[in-house]
Amino acid sequence: MTELLALKAQRLSETHPPPLETTPPLVAHVIYALGTGGLENGLVNIINRACPQRYRHVIICLTGTEGFERRISAPNIEVISLHKRPGHDLALYWRLWRTFIRLRPAIVHTRNLAALEMQVIAALIPGVKRVHGEHGRDIQDIDGSNKKYNVLRKALRPLVHRYIAVSQDLAQWLAQVVEVPTAKIKQIYNGVDQQVFTPGSVSVSAPVGFKADNMQVIGTVGRLAEVKDQRTLIEAFSLLVNDSSIQKPLRLIIVGDGPMYQTLCDRITELGLCEYIWMPGDRKDIPDFLRMMDVFVLPSLGEGISNTLLEAMATGLPLVATRIGGNPELIEEGINGCLVPVGDAAALAKHLKHILTEPQTMKSFGENSLNKARQNFDWSRTVEQYLAVYDQLLGRVEMKTSQPPANES
């Protein structure tokens, strides 16, 4: 099959000449789907903020879009859906190959395991440079140790010219487990829009009792999926609500939607917490919801670099998160928040109680979060680092090696 595709690629290249040199190179971003998520949010932010005279961009979704493409503000961005069928859809490779031949990208940038195999099709296109991004893992491969997946990753490793990891944790995993040469790995943190996510007043219309002056609000934002483990947060909250030593009334806000929505609702009902917990679903006014919160919690089983943690930091919130993935790269223990074991509701409740009952700790954690976000996580810096990787691969300019990592002041 690959020989047939290569032969047809040669023939079509003769009838589809490459674009004029004055046209900016095209980057084809290949992802599984364009839905709500950190990977997709990062991609859209990069495209919206990148200089259109430097690179053109197209997004290729192996499945489809879920309305998230409406957040693209950059002009002339084509979004292509290949409508992958469930299971191993062999026709998908043909559709992708035809798409590459039509587009003639200079760079193909795949993201996460679901799109990694598409590097094989990209390798059939003459002259194309290939990038793969690691943004985090799902529940089936939470720690990156799945033998089947790692065999695939290692088999496709020679096809990838450059890897981009969103956290130091993922970069180390690529080097140590997937055995990618360190020279091929670039670690780039996501940024956060500090014009949008900032401390300020709240304009959300909330249920009765959620905006009272004496109320303390714990909150989280994220897709309601097993890997995000909002259930442990609910269990921890039930311990706090029943703790007589906490004098101020407590409320919990869980923003997001996903397959675990009904399961979480059922658990809230079982615990008798319906009046204390608000689940508003998937919302566009996330900055206002963050400004409603006194403490932000991320109870995930696995993370790359959490966009919601960055957004909470830019809003000036104290943080409590699980000690996994890139979370320790954002949270300095005892400085801007606390790290807790995965799935430990008692430990989570203990650390939340410590913050909620000590106003000075809450204040200093929030201030330190805000300062850390402002100093280290700016989108313009992130975008420049991505474009520099593309520049280096295409030999356009020398990659900037003197720029400090994003977690350094």
C-alpha positions as CSV (number, residue, x, y, z in Angstrom):
1,M,0.0,0.0,0.0
2,T,2.8,2.4,0.9
3,E,4.6,1.8,-2.5
4,L,1.3,2.5,-4.3
5,L,0.8,5.8,-2.4
6,A,4.4,6.8,-3.0
7,L,4.0,6.3,-6.7
8,K,0.8,8.3,-6.9
9,A,2.4,11.0,-4.7
10,Q,5.2,11.3,-7.3
11,R,2.7,11.6,-10.2
12,L,0.5,14.1,-8.4
13,S,3.5,16.2,-7.4
14,E,4.1,16.8,-11.1
15,T,0.5,18.1,-11.5
16,H,0.4,20.0,-8.2
17,P,3.5,22.2,-8.1
18,P,4.6,23.6,-4.8
19,P,3.5,27.1,-3.9
20,L,5.6,30.1,-4.9
21,E,8.4,30.9,-2.6
22,T,6.8,34.2,-1.6
23,T,3.9,32.2,0.0
24,P,4.4,31.5,3.7
25,P,5.0,27.8,4.4
26,L,1.9,25.8,5.4
27,V,1.8,23.9,8.6
28,A,-0.8,21.1,8.7
29,H,-1.9,20.4,12.3
30,V,-3.3,16.8,12.6
31,I,-5.5,16.1,15.6
32,Y,-8.1,13.5,16.5
33,A,-11.0,16.0,17.0
34,L,-11.5,19.7,17.5
35,G,-13.4,19.7,20.7
36,T,-13.2,21.3,24.1
37,G,-9.8,20.4,25.7
38,G,-6.4,21.7,26.6
39,L,-4.7,20.4,23.5
40,E,-7.3,22.0,21.2
41,N,-7.3,25.3,23.2
42,G,-3.5,25.5,22.9
43,L,-3.6,24.8,19.1
44,V,-6.2,27.5,18.6
45,N,-4.3,30.0,20.7
46,I,-1.1,29.4,18.7
47,I,-2.9,29.8,15.3
48,N,-4.7,32.9,16.5
49,R,-1.5,34.6,17.7
50,A,1.0,33.5,15.0
51,C,2.0,36.0,12.4
52,P,0.2,35.1,9.2
53,Q,3.1,36.4,7.1
54,R,5.4,33.9,8.7
55,Y,3.3,30.6,8.4
56,R,0.0,29.5,7.1
57,H,-2.0,26.9,9.1
58,V,-4.6,24.3,8.4
59,I,-6.3,22.0,11.0
60,I,-7.0,18.4,9.9
61,C,-9.4,16.5,12.3
62,L,-9.3,12.7,11.9
63,T,-12.9,12.6,13.1
64,G,-14.7,16.0,13.2
65,T,-15.2,19.3,15.0
66,E,-17.5,19.9,17.9
67,G,-18.0,23.7,17.4
68,F,-14.6,24.6,18.9
69,E,-13.5,25.9,15.5
70,R,-15.6,29.0,16.2
71,R,-12.8,30.1,18.6
72,I,-10.5,30.5,15.6
73,S,-10.1,34.3,15.0
74,A,-7.2,34.1,12.5
75,P,-8.3,34.7,8.9
76,N,-8.4,32.0,6.2
77,I,-7.8,29.0,8.5
78,E,-9.2,25.8,6.8
79,V,-10.5,23.1,9.1
80,I,-10.9,19.7,7.5
81,S,-12.8,16.8,9.0
82,L,-11.9,13.3,7.7
83,H,-14.8,11.6,9.5
84,K,-12.9,8.5,10.8
85,R,-15.2,5.6,11.4
86,P,-14.9,3.6,14.7
87,G,-12.2,1.0,14.8
88,H,-9.4,0.7,12.2
89,D,-10.6,2.8,9.3
90,L,-8.1,2.0,6.4
91,A,-9.8,4.5,4.1
92,L,-8.8,7.2,6.5
93,Y,-5.2,6.9,5.4
94,W,-6.2,7.4,1.8
95,R,-8.3,10.5,2.6
96,L,-5.5,12.0,4.6
97,W,-2.9,11.3,1.8
98,R,-5.2,13.0,-0.8
99,T,-5.6,15.9,1.6
100,F,-1.8,16.2,2.0
101,I,-1.3,16.1,-1.8
102,R,-3.8,18.9,-2.3
103,L,-2.4,21.1,0.5
104,R,1.3,20.5,-0.1
105,P,2.3,21.4,3.5
106,A,5.8,22.2,4.4
107,I,5.3,20.8,7.9
108,V,3.0,18.2,9.3
109,H,2.4,18.5,13.1
110,T,0.6,15.7,14.8
111,R,-0.5,15.7,18.4
112,N,-0.9,12.9,20.9
113,L,-1.1,9.2,20.3
114,A,-4.4,9.2,18.4
115,A,-2.7,11.1,15.5
116,L,0.8,9.7,15.7
117,E,0.2,7.0,13.0
118,M,-0.5,9.8,10.5
119,Q,3.3,10.4,10.5
120,V,3.5,7.4,8.2
121,I,1.3,9.1,5.6
122,A,3.2,12.4,6.0
123,A,6.5,10.6,5.4
124,L,5.2,9.7,1.9
125,I,5.0,13.4,0.9
126,P,8.3,14.5,-0.6
127,G,10.2,17.1,1.4
128,V,7.7,17.5,4.2
129,K,9.1,18.1,7.8
130,R,7.4,16.2,10.6
131,V,6.7,17.3,14.2
132,H,4.8,15.4,16.9
133,G,3.5,17.0,20.1
134,E,2.9,15.3,23.4
135,H,0.2,17.1,25.4
136,G,-0.8,14.4,28.0
137,R,-2.3,10.9,28.1
138,D,-5.7,9.4,28.5
139,I,-7.0,6.9,31.0
140,Q,-5.9,3.9,29.0
141,D,-2.2,5.0,29.2
142,I,-2.2,7.3,32.2
143,D,1.5,6.9,33.0
144,G,2.8,6.2,29.5
145,S,3.8,2.6,30.3
146,N,1.4,0.8,28.0
147,K,3.6,-1.7,26.2
148,K,1.5,-1.9,23.0
149,Y,1.4,1.9,22.7
150,N,5.1,2.2,23.3
151,V,6.0,-0.3,20.7
152,L,4.1,1.9,18.2
153,R,5.8,5.0,19.5
154,K,9.2,3.5,19.1
155,A,8.4,2.1,15.7
156,L,7.4,5.5,14.4
157,R,10.2,7.4,16.2
158,P,12.5,7.5,13.1
159,L,9.8,9.3,11.1
160,V,9.5,12.3,13.4
161,H,12.0,15.1,13.0
162,R,11.1,17.0,16.2
163,Y,9.1,16.2,19.3
164,I,7.4,19.0,21.3
165,A,6.5,18.3,24.9
166,V,4.3,20.7,27.0
167,S,5.9,19.7,30.3
168,Q,9.3,18.7,31.6
169,D,7.7,15.5,32.8
170,L,6.6,14.5,29.3
171,A,10.0,15.5,27.8
172,Q,11.7,13.2,30.3
173,W,9.3,10.4,29.5
174,L,10.0,10.8,25.8
175,A,13.7,10.5,26.4
176,Q,13.7,7.7,29.0
177,V,10.8,5.5,27.9
178,V,10.2,6.2,24.2
179,E,14.0,6.6,23.9
180,V,13.8,9.7,21.7
181,P,17.2,11.4,21.4
182,T,17.2,14.5,23.5
183,A,18.4,16.6,20.6
184,K,15.0,15.9,18.9
185,I,12.9,17.0,21.9
186,K,11.8,20.6,22.6
187,Q,9.9,21.4,25.8
188,I,7.5,24.3,25.4
189,Y,5.0,25.4,28.1
190,N,1.5,26.6,27.1
191,G,0.7,30.3,27.8
192,V,-2.3,32.0,29.3
193,D,-4.2,35.0,28.1
194,Q,-3.6,37.5,30.9
195,Q,-5.9,40.1,29.4
196,V,-8.8,37.7,29.7
197,F,-7.9,35.7,32.8
198,T,-7.3,38.2,35.5
199,P,-8.7,39.1,39.0
200,G,-11.8,41.2,38.9
201,S,-15.5,41.5,39.5
202,V,-18.0,38.7,38.7
203,S,-20.9,38.9,36.3
204,V,-22.1,35.3,36.3
205,S,-25.8,34.7,37.2
206,A,-25.4,32.1,39.9
207,P,-27.9,30.1,42.0
208,V,-29.0,31.5,45.3
209,G,-26.2,31.2,48.0
210,F,-23.3,31.0,45.6
211,K,-22.3,34.7,45.7
212,A,-23.0,35.5,49.3
213,D,-20.3,37.6,51.0
214,N,-19.6,35.1,53.7
215,M,-19.5,32.1,51.3
216,Q,-16.3,30.3,50.4
217,V,-16.3,28.7,47.0
218,I,-14.1,25.8,45.9
219,G,-14.1,25.2,42.1
220,T,-12.7,23.3,39.2
221,V,-12.9,23.5,35.5
222,G,-12.4,20.6,33.0
223,R,-14.0,18.0,30.9
224,L,-16.1,15.6,33.0
225,A,-14.1,12.5,32.1
226,E,-12.7,9.7,34.2
227,V,-9.1,11.0,33.9
228,K,-10.1,14.3,35.5
229,D,-11.5,12.5,38.6
230,Q,-14.0,15.1,39.8
231,R,-15.5,12.4,41.9
232,T,-12.7,12.5,44.4
233,L,-13.2,16.3,44.7
234,I,-16.9,15.7,45.5
235,E,-15.9,13.1,48.1
236,A,-13.5,15.6,49.7
237,F,-16.1,18.3,49.6
238,S,-18.5,16.1,51.5
239,L,-15.9,15.8,54.3
240,L,-15.5,19.5,54.5
241,V,-19.2,20.3,54.5
242,N,-19.6,18.0,57.5
243,D,-16.6,19.4,59.3
244,S,-18.0,21.6,62.2
245,S,-14.6,23.3,62.6
246,I,-15.1,25.2,59.3
247,Q,-17.2,28.1,60.2
248,K,-17.9,29.7,56.9
249,P,-20.5,28.1,54.5
250,L,-18.9,26.2,51.6
251,R,-20.0,25.8,48.0
252,L,-18.4,23.8,45.1
253,I,-18.6,24.7,41.4
254,I,-17.7,22.0,38.8
255,V,-17.6,23.6,35.4
256,G,-17.5,21.4,32.3
257,D,-19.3,18.6,30.5
258,G,-18.5,15.1,29.4
259,P,-19.3,11.4,29.8
260,M,-19.1,11.5,33.6
261,Y,-21.8,14.2,34.0
262,Q,-24.6,11.9,35.1
263,T,-22.4,9.7,37.2
264,L,-21.2,12.8,39.1
265,C,-24.8,14.1,39.5
266,D,-25.9,10.8,40.9
267,R,-23.1,10.8,43.5
268,I,-23.9,14.3,44.5
269,T,-27.5,13.3,45.1
270,E,-26.4,10.2,47.1
271,L,-24.3,12.4,49.4
272,G,-27.2,14.9,49.8
273,L,-25.1,17.8,48.4
274,C,-27.4,19.1,45.7
275,E,-27.8,22.5,47.4
276,Y,-24.1,22.9,47.9
277,I,-22.7,21.9,44.4
278,W,-23.4,23.7,41.1
279,M,-22.6,22.0,37.8
280,P,-23.3,24.6,35.1
281,G,-22.0,22.4,32.2
282,D,-19.7,23.6,29.4
283,R,-19.4,27.4,29.6
284,K,-17.7,30.1,27.5
285,D,-17.5,32.6,30.5
286,I,-14.8,30.6,32.3
287,P,-13.0,33.8,33.4
288,D,-16.0,34.9,35.4
289,F,-16.4,31.5,37.0
290,L,-12.8,31.5,38.1
291,R,-13.3,34.9,39.7
292,M,-16.2,33.4,41.7
293,M,-13.8,30.9,43.3
294,D,-11.7,31.2,46.5
295,V,-9.6,28.1,45.8
296,F,-9.1,26.1,42.5
297,V,-8.7,22.4,42.6
298,L,-7.4,20.0,39.9
299,P,-7.9,16.4,41.0
300,S,-6.8,14.7,37.7
301,L,-5.3,11.2,37.5
302,G,-3.0,12.5,34.8
303,E,-2.0,15.9,33.2
304,G,0.5,17.3,30.7
305,I,0.4,21.0,31.5
306,S,-3.1,22.1,32.6
307,N,-4.5,25.1,30.9
308,T,-7.0,25.5,33.6
309,L,-4.3,25.6,36.3
310,L,-2.6,28.4,34.3
311,E,-5.9,30.3,34.0
312,A,-6.5,29.9,37.7
313,M,-3.0,31.2,38.4
314,A,-3.6,34.2,36.2
315,T,-6.8,34.9,38.1
316,G,-4.9,35.0,41.3
317,L,-6.2,31.8,43.0
318,P,-4.5,29.4,45.4
319,L,-4.2,26.0,43.9
320,V,-4.6,22.4,45.1
321,A,-3.8,19.6,42.6
322,T,-2.7,16.1,42.4
323,R,1.0,15.4,42.3
324,I,1.2,14.1,38.7
325,G,2.5,15.0,35.3
326,G,3.3,18.7,34.9
327,N,1.3,19.9,38.0
328,P,4.5,20.1,40.2
329,E,6.0,22.4,37.5
330,L,3.2,24.9,38.1
331,I,2.6,24.5,41.8
332,E,5.3,25.2,44.3
333,E,4.4,23.5,47.5
334,G,3.6,26.0,50.3
335,I,4.2,28.9,47.9
336,N,1.2,29.1,45.6
337,G,-0.6,26.0,46.6
338,C,-0.5,22.3,47.6
339,L,0.0,19.0,45.9
340,V,-1.9,15.9,47.0
341,P,-1.8,12.1,46.2
342,V,-4.1,10.9,43.4
343,G,-7.5,9.7,44.4
344,D,-7.1,10.6,48.1
345,A,-10.2,12.5,49.2
346,A,-9.1,12.8,52.8
347,A,-5.8,14.4,51.9
348,L,-7.5,16.7,49.5
349,A,-10.0,17.8,52.2
350,K,-7.2,18.3,54.7
351,H,-5.3,20.7,52.4
352,L,-8.4,22.6,51.4
353,K,-9.3,23.0,55.0
354,H,-5.8,24.4,55.7
355,I,-6.2,27.1,53.0
356,L,-9.9,27.9,53.7
357,T,-9.3,28.4,57.4
358,E,-6.2,30.5,57.1
359,P,-7.0,33.8,55.3
360,Q,-3.3,34.9,55.1
361,T,-2.3,31.6,53.5
362,M,-5.1,31.9,51.0
363,K,-4.0,35.5,50.2
364,S,-0.3,34.8,49.8
365,F,-0.9,31.7,47.7
366,G,-3.2,33.6,45.4
367,E,-0.7,36.5,45.0
368,N,2.2,34.1,44.3
369,S,0.1,32.3,41.6
370,L,-0.6,35.6,39.9
371,N,3.0,36.6,40.0
372,K,4.2,33.3,38.6
373,A,1.7,33.4,35.7
374,R,2.6,37.0,34.8
375,Q,6.4,36.3,34.9
376,N,6.5,33.0,33.1
377,F,3.5,32.0,31.0
378,D,2.8,34.5,28.3
379,W,1.3,33.3,25.0
380,S,3.6,35.4,22.8
381,R,6.6,33.6,24.2
382,T,5.0,30.2,23.6
383,V,4.0,31.0,20.0
384,E,7.5,32.3,19.2
385,Q,9.0,29.0,20.5
386,Y,6.7,26.9,18.3
387,L,7.5,29.0,15.3
388,A,11.2,28.8,16.1
389,V,11.0,25.0,15.9
390,Y,9.4,25.2,12.5
391,D,12.0,27.8,11.4
392,Q,14.8,25.4,12.4
393,L,13.3,22.4,10.6
394,L,12.9,24.4,7.4
395,G,16.4,26.1,7.7
396,R,14.8,29.5,7.7
397,V,16.7,30.9,10.7
398,E,18.9,29.6,13.5
399,M,16.8,28.5,16.5
400,K,17.1,30.7,19.6
401,T,18.9,28.6,22.1
402,S,19.6,31.3,24.7
403,Q,16.0,31.8,25.7
404,P,15.4,30.5,29.3
405,P,12.8,27.9,30.0
406,A,9.3,29.2,30.7
407,N,9.4,28.2,34.3
408,E,12.4,30.5,35.1
409,S,12.0,34.1,36.1
